[in-house]
Amino acid sequence: MTVTLDLPEIRDRHAFNLARWKEICADPQLSKVEGRIESDAHGHILMSPPPGFSHSSRQGAILALLLKKSGGRALPECPVSTSGGVRGVDAVWISDSRAMQALKENVLIIAPEICVEVLSSGNTRAEMEEKRGLLFGAGAEEVWFCDGRGRMFFFMKEEPENAAVKSRLCPDFPVTVE
């Protein structure tokens, strides 16, 4: 005998993510929590402590450099709807045209062209490979990682597994940030 559970299916990933994100943002208890809150593919809350000083410093340095790129905006802590839930990205550069197309209810449903993660000591290789895949799956053109020594690693959507020598969208971006 086959038993079928009568549970809802997620038919529209972005609609599900946006509805769940709205609930999370409206929760008065969660608004008191310090740190980053994200959601996973099932709408469960993921929490991490606020980043340390060196993480914030590198994030600021990356944003300052991205602010020089014309035709768009550089933003910190940007929420992106992915197949794995709503994920926060440390720093992004998004073109004006993509921002107009992607923004829905204060969340981007298409990833910015450039998504940058500043790695923390608690990050694992598997976690960051998964996040890179989620961001490329959501439409990112490039995903960059900045390690604990400030070294930049540039990944392109055409070859997401291998770091490139430099960014295609920001070819003058330095390979190390302070």
C-alpha positions in Angstrom: 0.0 0.0 0.0 1.3 3.5 -0.9 0.8 6.3 1.5 0.9 9.9 0.2 1.5 12.7 2.6 -0.8 15.6 2.2 1.8 18.4 2.4 2.2 21.5 0.2 4.8 21.6 -2.6 7.0 24.5 -3.5 5.9 25.3 -7.0 7.4 28.8 -7.3 10.7 29.1 -5.5 10.9 32.9 -5.6 7.3 33.3 -4.4 8.0 30.8 -1.6 11.3 32.6 -0.6 9.7 36.0 -0.7 6.7 35.0 1.4 8.9 33.3 3.9 11.4 36.2 4.0 8.5 38.6 4.6 7.5 36.5 7.7 11.1 36.4 8.9 11.5 40.1 8.6 8.2 40.8 10.3 9.0 38.6 13.4 9.6 41.0 16.3 11.8 38.5 18.1 14.1 38.1 15.2 14.5 41.8 14.7 16.2 41.9 18.1 18.8 39.3 17.1 22.3 40.6 16.2 24.0 38.9 13.3 23.0 37.5 9.9 19.8 35.7 9.3 19.2 33.8 6.1 16.8 31.0 5.1 17.4 27.6 3.6 15.5 25.8 0.8 12.8 24.7 3.2 12.3 28.2 4.7 14.1 27.3 7.9 16.1 30.1 9.6 19.9 30.1 9.4 21.7 32.3 11.8 25.4 33.3 12.1 27.1 35.7 14.5 28.1 39.2 13.3 31.4 39.1 11.4 34.7 40.2 13.1 36.6 43.4 12.5 38.9 42.0 9.8 36.0 40.6 7.9 34.1 44.0 8.0 37.3 45.8 7.1 37.8 43.7 4.0 34.2 44.0 3.1 34.4 47.8 3.3 37.6 47.8 1.2 35.9 45.7 -1.5 32.9 47.9 -1.5 35.0 51.0 -1.8 36.7 49.5 -4.9 33.4 48.4 -6.4 31.9 51.8 -6.0 34.3 53.0 -8.7 32.6 50.8 -11.3 30.0 52.9 -13.2 26.6 51.8 -14.5 25.4 50.3 -11.2 25.7 50.1 -7.5 27.9 48.4 -4.9 26.0 47.2 -1.9 26.8 45.4 1.4 24.8 42.5 2.9 22.4 42.0 -0.1 19.6 39.4 0.1 19.3 37.1 -2.9 16.6 34.5 -3.5 18.3 31.2 -4.6 17.2 27.6 -5.0 18.6 27.2 -1.5 16.6 30.0 0.1 17.3 33.6 0.7 21.1 34.1 1.1 22.9 37.2 2.2 25.9 38.2 0.1 28.7 40.2 1.8 29.2 42.6 -1.1 27.7 42.9 -4.6 27.9 45.0 -7.7 24.6 45.2 -9.6 23.9 47.1 -12.8 21.1 49.6 -12.8 19.2 47.6 -15.4 19.5 44.3 -13.4 18.5 46.0 -10.2 15.2 47.3 -11.8 14.5 43.8 -13.1 15.6 41.7 -10.1 14.2 43.6 -7.1 11.0 42.1 -5.6 9.8 42.9 -2.1 13.2 44.0 -0.9 15.0 40.8 -2.1 16.8 40.2 -5.4 15.3 37.3 -7.4 18.2 37.5 -9.9 21.7 37.6 -8.4 23.8 40.7 -9.0 26.4 40.4 -11.7 29.2 40.3 -9.1 28.7 38.6 -5.7 31.6 38.7 -3.2 32.0 36.6 -0.1 34.5 37.5 2.6 35.5 34.2 4.1 35.4 33.7 7.9 37.2 31.1 9.9 34.0 29.2 10.4 33.4 28.7 6.7 34.0 25.3 5.1 35.0 24.5 1.6 31.7 22.6 1.0 29.6 25.5 2.3 31.3 28.0 0.1 31.2 25.7 -3.0 27.5 25.3 -2.3 27.0 29.1 -2.0 29.0 29.7 -5.2 26.7 27.2 -7.0 23.6 28.8 -5.6 24.7 32.3 -6.7 25.6 31.2 -10.2 22.3 29.3 -10.3 20.5 32.6 -9.4 22.2 34.4 -12.3 25.5 35.8 -11.0 28.1 36.4 -13.7 31.0 36.3 -11.3 31.4 35.1 -7.7 34.5 36.3 -5.8 36.0 35.0 -2.5 38.3 37.0 -0.3 40.2 34.8 2.1 41.6 35.6 5.6 44.8 37.1 4.1 42.9 39.4 1.8 43.6 37.3 -1.4 40.9 37.5 -4.0 39.7 34.5 -6.0 37.5 35.2 -9.1 35.1 32.6 -10.4 33.2 33.0 -13.7 29.9 31.4 -14.5 31.3 29.7 -17.6 33.9 27.9 -15.5 32.6 28.0 -12.0 35.0 25.4 -10.5 38.3 27.1 -11.4 39.4 30.5 -10.2 40.4 33.0 -12.9 43.4 35.2 -12.8 41.2 38.3 -12.7 37.7 39.5 -13.0 36.2 40.0 -16.4 33.8 42.6 -15.3 36.4 44.5 -13.2 39.7 43.6 -14.8 41.6 46.2 -12.7 40.4 44.9 -9.4 43.4 44.0 -7.2 44.2 40.4 -6.3 44.7 41.4 -2.7 42.7 43.8 -0.4 43.7 45.0 3.1 
